[in-house]
Amino acid sequence: MAKTLTTDRLLLMIVVATGFAVILGGWAASLVHAEATGLEQLGLRVAIGAVFFVAVLGTWYQFSKMDTETAS
């Protein structure tokens, strides 16, 4: 059953990551593209990527925590 939980969590993470990337990443990147230039634009894009990565890791952590609580 542990293998099923990991597979299910991985599929959920694909959906979550796609949603974050399309909604938040696309919106923020379009604002950066319209408003910033040069080095400022690069820095903002890196920051957007870092926030996206932290959000996905946080979601992964919460799913892991739920699996641990459910298995107990």
CHARMM internal coordinates of N, CA and C (Angstrom, degrees):
IC EDIT
DIST 1 N 1 CA 1.4532
DIST 1 CA 1 C 1.5251
ANGL 1 N 1 CA 1 C 111.29
DIST 1 C 2 N 1.3205
ANGL 1 CA 1 C 2 N 118.21
DIHE 1 N 1 CA 1 C 2 N -29.38
DIST 2 N 2 CA 1.4665
ANGL 1 C 2 N 2 CA 120.82
DIHE 1 CA 1 C 2 N 2 CA -179.85
DIST 2 CA 2 C 1.5245
ANGL 2 N 2 CA 2 C 111.38
DIHE 1 C 2 N 2 CA 2 C -61.16
DIST 2 C 3 N 1.3317
ANGL 2 CA 2 C 3 N 117.07
DIHE 2 N 2 CA 2 C 3 N -35.25
DIST 3 N 3 CA 1.4602
ANGL 2 C 3 N 3 CA 119.94
DIHE 2 CA 2 C 3 N 3 CA 179.43
DIST 3 CA 3 C 1.5200
ANGL 3 N 3 CA 3 C 110.42
DIHE 2 C 3 N 3 CA 3 C -66.32
DIST 3 C 4 N 1.3238
ANGL 3 CA 3 C 4 N 118.18
DIHE 3 N 3 CA 3 C 4 N -37.50
DIST 4 N 4 CA 1.4523
ANGL 3 C 4 N 4 CA 122.08
DIHE 3 CA 3 C 4 N 4 CA 177.98
DIST 4 CA 4 C 1.5193
ANGL 4 N 4 CA 4 C 111.13
DIHE 3 C 4 N 4 CA 4 C -65.00
DIST 4 C 5 N 1.3316
ANGL 4 CA 4 C 5 N 117.39
DIHE 4 N 4 CA 4 C 5 N -41.45
DIST 5 N 5 CA 1.4575
ANGL 4 C 5 N 5 CA 120.55
DIHE 4 CA 4 C 5 N 5 CA 178.68
DIST 5 CA 5 C 1.5211
ANGL 5 N 5 CA 5 C 111.02
DIHE 4 C 5 N 5 CA 5 C -61.83
DIST 5 C 6 N 1.3171
ANGL 5 CA 5 C 6 N 117.63
DIHE 5 N 5 CA 5 C 6 N -43.03
DIST 6 N 6 CA 1.4586
ANGL 5 C 6 N 6 CA 120.95
DIHE 5 CA 5 C 6 N 6 CA 179.64
DIST 6 CA 6 C 1.5185
ANGL 6 N 6 CA 6 C 110.78
DIHE 5 C 6 N 6 CA 6 C -64.90
DIST 6 C 7 N 1.3204
ANGL 6 CA 6 C 7 N 117.45
DIHE 6 N 6 CA 6 C 7 N -42.56
DIST 7 N 7 CA 1.4595
ANGL 6 C 7 N 7 CA 121.34
DIHE 6 CA 6 C 7 N 7 CA 178.94
DIST 7 CA 7 C 1.5222
ANGL 7 N 7 CA 7 C 110.34
DIHE 6 C 7 N 7 CA 7 C -64.64
DIST 7 C 8 N 1.3180
ANGL 7 CA 7 C 8 N 117.30
DIHE 7 N 7 CA 7 C 8 N -43.65
DIST 8 N 8 CA 1.4579
ANGL 7 C 8 N 8 CA 120.96
DIHE 7 CA 7 C 8 N 8 CA 178.38
DIST 8 CA 8 C 1.5254
ANGL 8 N 8 CA 8 C 110.59
DIHE 7 C 8 N 8 CA 8 C -62.05
DIST 8 C 9 N 1.3159
ANGL 8 CA 8 C 9 N 116.66
DIHE 8 N 8 CA 8 C 9 N -42.98
DIST 9 N 9 CA 1.4626
ANGL 8 C 9 N 9 CA 120.73
DIHE 8 CA 8 C 9 N 9 CA 179.68
DIST 9 CA 9 C 1.5214
ANGL 9 N 9 CA 9 C 110.32
DIHE 8 C 9 N 9 CA 9 C -63.77
DIST 9 C 10 N 1.3263
ANGL 9 CA 9 C 10 N 117.01
DIHE 9 N 9 CA 9 C 10 N -40.08
DIST 10 N 10 CA 1.4588
ANGL 9 C 10 N 10 CA 120.97
DIHE 9 CA 9 C 10 N 10 CA 179.38
DIST 10 CA 10 C 1.5336
ANGL 10 N 10 CA 10 C 110.66
DIHE 9 C 10 N 10 CA 10 C -63.94
DIST 10 C 11 N 1.3229
ANGL 10 CA 10 C 11 N 117.37
DIHE 10 N 10 CA 10 C 11 N -42.25
DIST 11 N 11 CA 1.4672
ANGL 10 C 11 N 11 CA 120.31
DIHE 10 CA 10 C 11 N 11 CA 177.41
DIST 11 CA 11 C 1.5213
ANGL 11 N 11 CA 11 C 111.42
DIHE 10 C 11 N 11 CA 11 C -64.57
DIST 11 C 12 N 1.3157
ANGL 11 CA 11 C 12 N 117.17
DIHE 11 N 11 CA 11 C 12 N -41.33
DIST 12 N 12 CA 1.4654
ANGL 11 C 12 N 12 CA 120.52
DIHE 11 CA 11 C 12 N 12 CA 176.09
DIST 12 CA 12 C 1.5196
ANGL 12 N 12 CA 12 C 111.32
DIHE 11 C 12 N 12 CA 12 C -62.11
DIST 12 C 13 N 1.3268
ANGL 12 CA 12 C 13 N 117.10
DIHE 12 N 12 CA 12 C 13 N -39.22
DIST 13 N 13 CA 1.4586
ANGL 12 C 13 N 13 CA 120.63
DIHE 12 CA 12 C 13 N 13 CA -179.88
DIST 13 CA 13 C 1.5249
ANGL 13 N 13 CA 13 C 111.23
DIHE 12 C 13 N 13 CA 13 C -66.86
DIST 13 C 14 N 1.3126
ANGL 13 CA 13 C 14 N 118.20
DIHE 13 N 13 CA 13 C 14 N -33.84
DIST 14 N 14 CA 1.4638
ANGL 13 C 14 N 14 CA 120.63
DIHE 13 CA 13 C 14 N 14 CA 176.09
DIST 14 CA 14 C 1.5225
ANGL 14 N 14 CA 14 C 109.61
DIHE 13 C 14 N 14 CA 14 C -62.88
DIST 14 C 15 N 1.3225
ANGL 14 CA 14 C 15 N 116.86
DIHE 14 N 14 CA 14 C 15 N -43.18
DIST 15 N 15 CA 1.4631
ANGL 14 C 15 N 15 CA 120.96
DIHE 14 CA 14 C 15 N 15 CA 178.49
DIST 15 CA 15 C 1.5217
ANGL 15 N 15 CA 15 C 110.83
DIHE 14 C 15 N 15 CA 15 C -65.68
DIST 15 C 16 N 1.3326
ANGL 15 CA 15 C 16 N 117.30
DIHE 15 N 15 CA 15 C 16 N -44.93
DIST 16 N 16 CA 1.4683
ANGL 15 C 16 N 16 CA 121.50
DIHE 15 CA 15 C 16 N 16 CA 179.97
DIST 16 CA 16 C 1.5214
ANGL 16 N 16 CA 16 C 110.90
DIHE 15 C 16 N 16 CA 16 C -63.23
DIST 16 C 17 N 1.3131
ANGL 16 CA 16 C 17 N 117.29
DIHE 16 N 16 CA 16 C 17 N -46.85
DIST 17 N 17 CA 1.4706
ANGL 16 C 17 N 17 CA 120.87
DIHE 16 CA 16 C 17 N 17 CA -178.98
DIST 17 CA 17 C 1.5211
ANGL 17 N 17 CA 17 C 111.21
DIHE 16 C 17 N 17 CA 17 C -62.97
DIST 17 C 18 N 1.3200
ANGL 17 CA 17 C 18 N 117.17
DIHE 17 N 17 CA 17 C 18 N -40.17
DIST 18 N 18 CA 1.4626
ANGL 17 C 18 N 18 CA 120.22
DIHE 17 CA 17 C 18 N 18 CA 178.18
DIST 18 CA 18 C 1.5241
ANGL 18 N 18 CA 18 C 110.60
DIHE 17 C 18 N 18 CA 18 C -64.69
DIST 18 C 19 N 1.3116
ANGL 18 CA 18 C 19 N 116.70
DIHE 18 N 18 CA 18 C 19 N -42.63
DIST 19 N 19 CA 1.4672
ANGL 18 C 19 N 19 CA 120.48
DIHE 18 CA 18 C 19 N 19 CA 178.58
DIST 19 CA 19 C 1.5175
ANGL 19 N 19 CA 19 C 112.06
DIHE 18 C 19 N 19 CA 19 C -62.77
DIST 19 C 20 N 1.3384
ANGL 19 CA 19 C 20 N 116.99
DIHE 19 N 19 CA 19 C 20 N -47.12
DIST 20 N 20 CA 1.4661
ANGL 19 C 20 N 20 CA 120.37
DIHE 19 CA 19 C 20 N 20 CA 177.85
DIST 20 CA 20 C 1.5248
ANGL 20 N 20 CA 20 C 110.85
DIHE 19 C 20 N 20 CA 20 C -60.76
DIST 20 C 21 N 1.3059
ANGL 20 CA 20 C 21 N 116.67
DIHE 20 N 20 CA 20 C 21 N -43.89
DIST 21 N 21 CA 1.4651
ANGL 20 C 21 N 21 CA 120.06
DIHE 20 CA 20 C 21 N 21 CA -176.69
DIST 21 CA 21 C 1.5235
ANGL 21 N 21 CA 21 C 111.21
DIHE 20 C 21 N 21 CA 21 C -64.52
DIST 21 C 22 N 1.3132
ANGL 21 CA 21 C 22 N 117.55
DIHE 21 N 21 CA 21 C 22 N -42.85
DIST 22 N 22 CA 1.4599
ANGL 21 C 22 N 22 CA 120.72
DIHE 21 CA 21 C 22 N 22 CA -176.54
DIST 22 CA 22 C 1.5247
ANGL 22 N 22 CA 22 C 111.10
DIHE 21 C 22 N 22 CA 22 C -73.32
DIST 22 C 23 N 1.3111
ANGL 22 CA 22 C 23 N 116.69
DIHE 22 N 22 CA 22 C 23 N -50.10
DIST 23 N 23 CA 1.4595
ANGL 22 C 23 N 23 CA 119.81
DIHE 22 CA 22 C 23 N 23 CA -173.60
DIST 23 CA 23 C 1.5316
ANGL 23 N 23 CA 23 C 111.39
DIHE 22 C 23 N 23 CA 23 C -76.38
DIST 23 C 24 N 1.3089
ANGL 23 CA 23 C 24 N 117.42
DIHE 23 N 23 CA 23 C 24 N -60.62
DIST 24 N 24 CA 1.4673
ANGL 23 C 24 N 24 CA 120.19
DIHE 23 CA 23 C 24 N 24 CA -174.98
DIST 24 CA 24 C 1.5219
ANGL 24 N 24 CA 24 C 112.57
DIHE 23 C 24 N 24 CA 24 C -78.72
DIST 24 C 25 N 1.3140
ANGL 24 CA 24 C 25 N 116.62
DIHE 24 N 24 CA 24 C 25 N -47.56
DIST 25 N 25 CA 1.4604
ANGL 24 C 25 N 25 CA 119.70
DIHE 24 CA 24 C 25 N 25 CA -178.31
DIST 25 CA 25 C 1.5080
ANGL 25 N 25 CA 25 C 112.67
DIHE 24 C 25 N 25 CA 25 C -64.29
DIST 25 C 26 N 1.3147
ANGL 25 CA 25 C 26 N 117.36
DIHE 25 N 25 CA 25 C 26 N -44.07
DIST 26 N 26 CA 1.4581
ANGL 25 C 26 N 26 CA 120.64
DIHE 25 CA 25 C 26 N 26 CA 179.33
DIST 26 CA 26 C 1.5105
ANGL 26 N 26 CA 26 C 112.43
DIHE 25 C 26 N 26 CA 26 C -65.51
DIST 26 C 27 N 1.3175
ANGL 26 CA 26 C 27 N 116.74
DIHE 26 N 26 CA 26 C 27 N -41.69
DIST 27 N 27 CA 1.4619
ANGL 26 C 27 N 27 CA 120.86
DIHE 26 CA 26 C 27 N 27 CA 179.15
DIST 27 CA 27 C 1.5197
ANGL 27 N 27 CA 27 C 110.75
DIHE 26 C 27 N 27 CA 27 C -64.32
DIST 27 C 28 N 1.3198
ANGL 27 CA 27 C 28 N 117.09
DIHE 27 N 27 CA 27 C 28 N -49.62
DIST 28 N 28 CA 1.4634
ANGL 27 C 28 N 28 CA 120.81
DIHE 27 CA 27 C 28 N 28 CA -178.27
DIST 28 CA 28 C 1.5249
ANGL 28 N 28 CA 28 C 111.53
DIHE 27 C 28 N 28 CA 28 C -66.16
DIST 28 C 29 N 1.3107
ANGL 28 CA 28 C 29 N 117.51
DIHE 28 N 28 CA 28 C 29 N -41.18
DIST 29 N 29 CA 1.4645
ANGL 28 C 29 N 29 CA 120.16
DIHE 28 CA 28 C 29 N 29 CA 179.95
DIST 29 CA 29 C 1.5218
ANGL 29 N 29 CA 29 C 111.57
DIHE 28 C 29 N 29 CA 29 C -65.46
DIST 29 C 30 N 1.3176
ANGL 29 CA 29 C 30 N 117.78
DIHE 29 N 29 CA 29 C 30 N -34.66
DIST 30 N 30 CA 1.4647
ANGL 29 C 30 N 30 CA 119.30
DIHE 29 CA 29 C 30 N 30 CA 177.72
DIST 30 CA 30 C 1.5187
ANGL 30 N 30 CA 30 C 110.96
DIHE 29 C 30 N 30 CA 30 C -68.03
DIST 30 C 31 N 1.3261
ANGL 30 CA 30 C 31 N 117.88
DIHE 30 N 30 CA 30 C 31 N -35.87
DIST 31 N 31 CA 1.4639
ANGL 30 C 31 N 31 CA 120.50
DIHE 30 CA 30 C 31 N 31 CA 175.30
DIST 31 CA 31 C 1.5212
ANGL 31 N 31 CA 31 C 110.89
DIHE 30 C 31 N 31 CA 31 C -65.69
DIST 31 C 32 N 1.3354
ANGL 31 CA 31 C 32 N 117.05
DIHE 31 N 31 CA 31 C 32 N -42.10
DIST 32 N 32 CA 1.4595
ANGL 31 C 32 N 32 CA 120.75
DIHE 31 CA 31 C 32 N 32 CA 179.13
DIST 32 CA 32 C 1.5220
ANGL 32 N 32 CA 32 C 109.57
DIHE 31 C 32 N 32 CA 32 C -63.02
DIST 32 C 33 N 1.3216
ANGL 32 CA 32 C 33 N 116.82
DIHE 32 N 32 CA 32 C 33 N -43.46
DIST 33 N 33 CA 1.4657
ANGL 32 C 33 N 33 CA 120.88
DIHE 32 CA 32 C 33 N 33 CA -178.98
DIST 33 CA 33 C 1.5330
ANGL 33 N 33 CA 33 C 110.91
DIHE 32 C 33 N 33 CA 33 C -62.41
DIST 33 C 34 N 1.3145
ANGL 33 CA 33 C 34 N 117.21
DIHE 33 N 33 CA 33 C 34 N -37.16
DIST 34 N 34 CA 1.4576
ANGL 33 C 34 N 34 CA 121.16
DIHE 33 CA 33 C 34 N 34 CA -176.62
DIST 34 CA 34 C 1.5320
ANGL 34 N 34 CA 34 C 112.56
DIHE 33 C 34 N 34 CA 34 C -79.74
DIST 34 C 35 N 1.3231
ANGL 34 CA 34 C 35 N 117.70
DIHE 34 N 34 CA 34 C 35 N -30.46
DIST 35 N 35 CA 1.4595
ANGL 34 C 35 N 35 CA 120.41
DIHE 34 CA 34 C 35 N 35 CA -170.42
DIST 35 CA 35 C 1.5251
ANGL 35 N 35 CA 35 C 115.38
DIHE 34 C 35 N 35 CA 35 C -107.85
DIST 35 C 36 N 1.3172
ANGL 35 CA 35 C 36 N 119.08
DIHE 35 N 35 CA 35 C 36 N -28.52
DIST 36 N 36 CA 1.4600
ANGL 35 C 36 N 36 CA 121.18
DIHE 35 CA 35 C 36 N 36 CA -171.30
DIST 36 CA 36 C 1.5246
ANGL 36 N 36 CA 36 C 111.29
DIHE 35 C 36 N 36 CA 36 C -109.71
DIST 36 C 37 N 1.3329
ANGL 36 CA 36 C 37 N 114.88
DIHE 36 N 36 CA 36 C 37 N 157.22
DIST 37 N 37 CA 1.4608
ANGL 36 C 37 N 37 CA 120.21
DIHE 36 CA 36 C 37 N 37 CA 176.83
DIST 37 CA 37 C 1.5217
ANGL 37 N 37 CA 37 C 109.65
DIHE 36 C 37 N 37 CA 37 C -138.36
DIST 37 C 38 N 1.3250
ANGL 37 CA 37 C 38 N 115.78
DIHE 37 N 37 CA 37 C 38 N 157.08
DIST 38 N 38 CA 1.4643
ANGL 37 C 38 N 38 CA 122.55
DIHE 37 CA 37 C 38 N 38 CA 172.83
DIST 38 CA 38 C 1.5092
ANGL 38 N 38 CA 38 C 114.64
DIHE 37 C 38 N 38 CA 38 C 62.05
DIST 38 C 39 N 1.3282
ANGL 38 CA 38 C 39 N 114.89
DIHE 38 N 38 CA 38 C 39 N -135.33
DIST 39 N 39 CA 1.4611
ANGL 38 C 39 N 39 CA 122.00
DIHE 38 CA 38 C 39 N 39 CA -175.62
DIST 39 CA 39 C 1.5318
ANGL 39 N 39 CA 39 C 111.72
DIHE 38 C 39 N 39 CA 39 C -65.08
DIST 39 C 40 N 1.3297
ANGL 39 CA 39 C 40 N 116.24
DIHE 39 N 39 CA 39 C 40 N -33.19
DIST 40 N 40 CA 1.4593
ANGL 39 C 40 N 40 CA 120.02
DIHE 39 CA 39 C 40 N 40 CA 177.76
DIST 40 CA 40 C 1.5325
ANGL 40 N 40 CA 40 C 110.37
DIHE 39 C 40 N 40 CA 40 C -61.63
DIST 40 C 41 N 1.3184
ANGL 40 CA 40 C 41 N 116.56
DIHE 40 N 40 CA 40 C 41 N -41.46
DIST 41 N 41 CA 1.4655
ANGL 40 C 41 N 41 CA 121.33
DIHE 40 CA 40 C 41 N 41 CA 179.25
DIST 41 CA 41 C 1.5277
ANGL 41 N 41 CA 41 C 110.68
DIHE 40 C 41 N 41 CA 41 C -63.09
DIST 41 C 42 N 1.3154
ANGL 41 CA 41 C 42 N 116.23
DIHE 41 N 41 CA 41 C 42 N -43.89
DIST 42 N 42 CA 1.4636
ANGL 41 C 42 N 42 CA 120.07
DIHE 41 CA 41 C 42 N 42 CA 179.21
DIST 42 CA 42 C 1.5278
ANGL 42 N 42 CA 42 C 111.06
DIHE 41 C 42 N 42 CA 42 C -62.29
DIST 42 C 43 N 1.3322
ANGL 42 CA 42 C 43 N 116.61
DIHE 42 N 42 CA 42 C 43 N -44.88
DIST 43 N 43 CA 1.4635
ANGL 42 C 43 N 43 CA 120.57
DIHE 42 CA 42 C 43 N 43 CA 178.95
DIST 43 CA 43 C 1.5089
ANGL 43 N 43 CA 43 C 112.81
DIHE 42 C 43 N 43 CA 43 C -61.61
DIST 43 C 44 N 1.3272
ANGL 43 CA 43 C 44 N 116.73
DIHE 43 N 43 CA 43 C 44 N -41.87
DIST 44 N 44 CA 1.4587
ANGL 43 C 44 N 44 CA 120.02
DIHE 43 CA 43 C 44 N 44 CA 178.95
DIST 44 CA 44 C 1.5215
ANGL 44 N 44 CA 44 C 111.84
DIHE 43 C 44 N 44 CA 44 C -66.80
DIST 44 C 45 N 1.3125
ANGL 44 CA 44 C 45 N 116.63
DIHE 44 N 44 CA 44 C 45 N -37.98
DIST 45 N 45 CA 1.4775
ANGL 44 C 45 N 45 CA 118.94
DIHE 44 CA 44 C 45 N 45 CA 177.90
DIST 45 CA 45 C 1.5264
ANGL 45 N 45 CA 45 C 111.54
DIHE 44 C 45 N 45 CA 45 C -66.38
DIST 45 C 46 N 1.3238
ANGL 45 CA 45 C 46 N 117.11
DIHE 45 N 45 CA 45 C 46 N -38.76
DIST 46 N 46 CA 1.4651
ANGL 45 C 46 N 46 CA 120.47
DIHE 45 CA 45 C 46 N 46 CA 176.13
DIST 46 CA 46 C 1.5247
ANGL 46 N 46 CA 46 C 109.92
DIHE 45 C 46 N 46 CA 46 C -63.93
DIST 46 C 47 N 1.3270
ANGL 46 CA 46 C 47 N 117.15
DIHE 46 N 46 CA 46 C 47 N -41.28
DIST 47 N 47 CA 1.4667
ANGL 46 C 47 N 47 CA 120.95
DIHE 46 CA 46 C 47 N 47 CA 178.63
DIST 47 CA 47 C 1.5300
ANGL 47 N 47 CA 47 C 111.04
DIHE 46 C 47 N 47 CA 47 C -63.46
DIST 47 C 48 N 1.3381
ANGL 47 CA 47 C 48 N 116.88
DIHE 47 N 47 CA 47 C 48 N -41.12
DIST 48 N 48 CA 1.4641
ANGL 47 C 48 N 48 CA 120.26
DIHE 47 CA 47 C 48 N 48 CA 177.60
DIST 48 CA 48 C 1.5336
ANGL 48 N 48 CA 48 C 110.32
DIHE 47 C 48 N 48 CA 48 C -62.29
DIST 48 C 49 N 1.3311
ANGL 48 CA 48 C 49 N 116.12
DIHE 48 N 48 CA 48 C 49 N -42.25
DIST 49 N 49 CA 1.4634
ANGL 48 C 49 N 49 CA 119.85
DIHE 48 CA 48 C 49 N 49 CA 177.50
DIST 49 CA 49 C 1.5146
ANGL 49 N 49 CA 49 C 112.39
DIHE 48 C 49 N 49 CA 49 C -62.90
DIST 49 C 50 N 1.3373
ANGL 49 CA 49 C 50 N 116.92
DIHE 49 N 49 CA 49 C 50 N -39.06
DIST 50 N 50 CA 1.4698
ANGL 49 C 50 N 50 CA 121.13
DIHE 49 CA 49 C 50 N 50 CA 179.37
DIST 50 CA 50 C 1.5245
ANGL 50 N 50 CA 50 C 110.80
DIHE 49 C 50 N 50 CA 50 C -66.43
DIST 50 C 51 N 1.3282
ANGL 50 CA 50 C 51 N 117.36
DIHE 50 N 50 CA 50 C 51 N -42.26
DIST 51 N 51 CA 1.4693
ANGL 50 C 51 N 51 CA 120.46
DIHE 50 CA 50 C 51 N 51 CA 178.09
DIST 51 CA 51 C 1.5281
ANGL 51 N 51 CA 51 C 110.19
DIHE 50 C 51 N 51 CA 51 C -63.59
DIST 51 C 52 N 1.3212
ANGL 51 CA 51 C 52 N 117.11
DIHE 51 N 51 CA 51 C 52 N -41.71
DIST 52 N 52 CA 1.4592
ANGL 51 C 52 N 52 CA 121.47
DIHE 51 CA 51 C 52 N 52 CA 177.36
DIST 52 CA 52 C 1.5322
ANGL 52 N 52 CA 52 C 110.34
DIHE 51 C 52 N 52 CA 52 C -59.59
DIST 52 C 53 N 1.3283
ANGL 52 CA 52 C 53 N 116.62
DIHE 52 N 52 CA 52 C 53 N -46.57
DIST 53 N 53 CA 1.4597
ANGL 52 C 53 N 53 CA 121.69
DIHE 52 CA 52 C 53 N 53 CA -179.17
DIST 53 CA 53 C 1.5300
ANGL 53 N 53 CA 53 C 110.99
DIHE 52 C 53 N 53 CA 53 C -62.26
DIST 53 C 54 N 1.3186
ANGL 53 CA 53 C 54 N 117.34
DIHE 53 N 53 CA 53 C 54 N -42.87
DIST 54 N 54 CA 1.4726
ANGL 53 C 54 N 54 CA 121.29
DIHE 53 CA 53 C 54 N 54 CA 178.81
DIST 54 CA 54 C 1.5302
ANGL 54 N 54 CA 54 C 110.37
DIHE 53 C 54 N 54 CA 54 C -65.04
DIST 54 C 55 N 1.3313
ANGL 54 CA 54 C 55 N 117.45
DIHE 54 N 54 CA 54 C 55 N -39.77
DIST 55 N 55 CA 1.4673
ANGL 54 C 55 N 55 CA 120.38
DIHE 54 CA 54 C 55 N 55 CA 178.83
DIST 55 CA 55 C 1.5260
ANGL 55 N 55 CA 55 C 111.25
DIHE 54 C 55 N 55 CA 55 C -63.69
DIST 55 C 56 N 1.3223
ANGL 55 CA 55 C 56 N 117.14
DIHE 55 N 55 CA 55 C 56 N -41.30
DIST 56 N 56 CA 1.4649
ANGL 55 C 56 N 56 CA 120.37
DIHE 55 CA 55 C 56 N 56 CA 178.98
DIST 56 CA 56 C 1.5285
ANGL 56 N 56 CA 56 C 110.53
DIHE 55 C 56 N 56 CA 56 C -67.94
DIST 56 C 57 N 1.3339
ANGL 56 CA 56 C 57 N 117.46
DIHE 56 N 56 CA 56 C 57 N -41.80
DIST 57 N 57 CA 1.4685
ANGL 56 C 57 N 57 CA 120.05
DIHE 56 CA 56 C 57 N 57 CA 177.11
DIST 57 CA 57 C 1.5273
ANGL 57 N 57 CA 57 C 111.45
DIHE 56 C 57 N 57 CA 57 C -63.73
DIST 57 C 58 N 1.3274
ANGL 57 CA 57 C 58 N 116.93
DIHE 57 N 57 CA 57 C 58 N -39.89
DIST 58 N 58 CA 1.4656
ANGL 57 C 58 N 58 CA 120.20
DIHE 57 CA 57 C 58 N 58 CA 177.65
DIST 58 CA 58 C 1.5177
ANGL 58 N 58 CA 58 C 112.05
DIHE 57 C 58 N 58 CA 58 C -62.96
DIST 58 C 59 N 1.3184
ANGL 58 CA 58 C 59 N 116.46
DIHE 58 N 58 CA 58 C 59 N -40.59
DIST 59 N 59 CA 1.4596
ANGL 58 C 59 N 59 CA 120.30
DIHE 58 CA 58 C 59 N 59 CA 177.67
DIST 59 CA 59 C 1.5239
ANGL 59 N 59 CA 59 C 110.70
DIHE 58 C 59 N 59 CA 59 C -65.73
DIST 59 C 60 N 1.3385
ANGL 59 CA 59 C 60 N 116.85
DIHE 59 N 59 CA 59 C 60 N -40.98
DIST 60 N 60 CA 1.4645
ANGL 59 C 60 N 60 CA 120.86
DIHE 59 CA 59 C 60 N 60 CA 177.22
DIST 60 CA 60 C 1.5291
ANGL 60 N 60 CA 60 C 110.12
DIHE 59 C 60 N 60 CA 60 C -60.77
DIST 60 C 61 N 1.3241
ANGL 60 CA 60 C 61 N 116.56
DIHE 60 N 60 CA 60 C 61 N -42.96
DIST 61 N 61 CA 1.4694
ANGL 60 C 61 N 61 CA 121.04
DIHE 60 CA 60 C 61 N 61 CA 178.96
DIST 61 CA 61 C 1.5272
ANGL 61 N 61 CA 61 C 110.55
DIHE 60 C 61 N 61 CA 61 C -61.51
DIST 61 C 62 N 1.3206
ANGL 61 CA 61 C 62 N 117.55
DIHE 61 N 61 CA 61 C 62 N -43.81
DIST 62 N 62 CA 1.4607
ANGL 61 C 62 N 62 CA 120.12
DIHE 61 CA 61 C 62 N 62 CA -179.53
DIST 62 CA 62 C 1.5274
ANGL 62 N 62 CA 62 C 111.32
DIHE 61 C 62 N 62 CA 62 C -64.63
DIST 62 C 63 N 1.3284
ANGL 62 CA 62 C 63 N 117.34
DIHE 62 N 62 CA 62 C 63 N -40.56
DIST 63 N 63 CA 1.4648
ANGL 62 C 63 N 63 CA 119.51
DIHE 62 CA 62 C 63 N 63 CA 176.65
DIST 63 CA 63 C 1.5276
ANGL 63 N 63 CA 63 C 110.63
DIHE 62 C 63 N 63 CA 63 C -63.89
DIST 63 C 64 N 1.3304
ANGL 63 CA 63 C 64 N 117.77
DIHE 63 N 63 CA 63 C 64 N -40.06
DIST 64 N 64 CA 1.4695
ANGL 63 C 64 N 64 CA 120.93
DIHE 63 CA 63 C 64 N 64 CA 177.55
DIST 64 CA 64 C 1.5191
ANGL 64 N 64 CA 64 C 110.65
DIHE 63 C 64 N 64 CA 64 C -63.06
DIST 64 C 65 N 1.3214
ANGL 64 CA 64 C 65 N 116.54
DIHE 64 N 64 CA 64 C 65 N -41.88
DIST 65 N 65 CA 1.4649
ANGL 64 C 65 N 65 CA 121.39
DIHE 64 CA 64 C 65 N 65 CA 179.15
DIST 65 CA 65 C 1.5321
ANGL 65 N 65 CA 65 C 110.62
DIHE 64 C 65 N 65 CA 65 C -63.41
DIST 65 C 66 N 1.3330
ANGL 65 CA 65 C 66 N 116.79
DIHE 65 N 65 CA 65 C 66 N -41.50
DIST 66 N 66 CA 1.4730
ANGL 65 C 66 N 66 CA 119.93
DIHE 65 CA 65 C 66 N 66 CA 177.57
DIST 66 CA 66 C 1.5188
ANGL 66 N 66 CA 66 C 111.53
DIHE 65 C 66 N 66 CA 66 C -63.87
DIST 66 C 67 N 1.3471
ANGL 66 CA 66 C 67 N 116.93
DIHE 66 N 66 CA 66 C 67 N -39.99
DIST 67 N 67 CA 1.4669
ANGL 66 C 67 N 67 CA 120.48
DIHE 66 CA 66 C 67 N 67 CA 178.47
DIST 67 CA 67 C 1.5144
ANGL 67 N 67 CA 67 C 110.84
DIHE 66 C 67 N 67 CA 67 C -63.79
DIST 67 C 68 N 1.3282
ANGL 67 CA 67 C 68 N 117.44
DIHE 67 N 67 CA 67 C 68 N -40.81
DIST 68 N 68 CA 1.4579
ANGL 67 C 68 N 68 CA 121.54
DIHE 67 CA 67 C 68 N 68 CA 179.54
DIST 68 CA 68 C 1.5328
ANGL 68 N 68 CA 68 C 110.35
DIHE 67 C 68 N 68 CA 68 C -64.82
DIST 68 C 69 N 1.3230
ANGL 68 CA 68 C 69 N 116.98
DIHE 68 N 68 CA 68 C 69 N -43.91
DIST 69 N 69 CA 1.4650
ANGL 68 C 69 N 69 CA 120.43
DIHE 68 CA 68 C 69 N 69 CA 179.53
DIST 69 CA 69 C 1.5318
ANGL 69 N 69 CA 69 C 111.51
DIHE 68 C 69 N 69 CA 69 C -67.33
DIST 69 C 70 N 1.3272
ANGL 69 CA 69 C 70 N 116.94
DIHE 69 N 69 CA 69 C 70 N -35.79
DIST 70 N 70 CA 1.4596
ANGL 69 C 70 N 70 CA 120.64
DIHE 69 CA 69 C 70 N 70 CA 179.62
DIST 70 CA 70 C 1.5305
ANGL 70 N 70 CA 70 C 111.30
DIHE 69 C 70 N 70 CA 70 C -70.65
DIST 70 C 71 N 1.3360
ANGL 70 CA 70 C 71 N 116.96
DIHE 70 N 70 CA 70 C 71 N -36.82
DIST 71 N 71 CA 1.4614
ANGL 70 C 71 N 71 CA 121.11
DIHE 70 CA 70 C 71 N 71 CA -178.81
DIST 71 CA 71 C 1.5290
ANGL 71 N 71 CA 71 C 111.56
DIHE 70 C 71 N 71 CA 71 C -71.68
DIST 71 C 72 N 1.3132
ANGL 71 CA 71 C 72 N 118.04
DIHE 71 N 71 CA 71 C 72 N -23.40
DIST 72 N 72 CA 1.4854
ANGL 71 C 72 N 72 CA 120.79
DIHE 71 CA 71 C 72 N 72 CA -177.92
DIST 72 CA 72 C 1.4904
ANGL 72 N 72 CA 72 C 112.39
DIHE 71 C 72 N 72 CA 72 C -73.27
END
COOR INIT
IC SEED 1 N 1 CA 1 C
IC BUILD
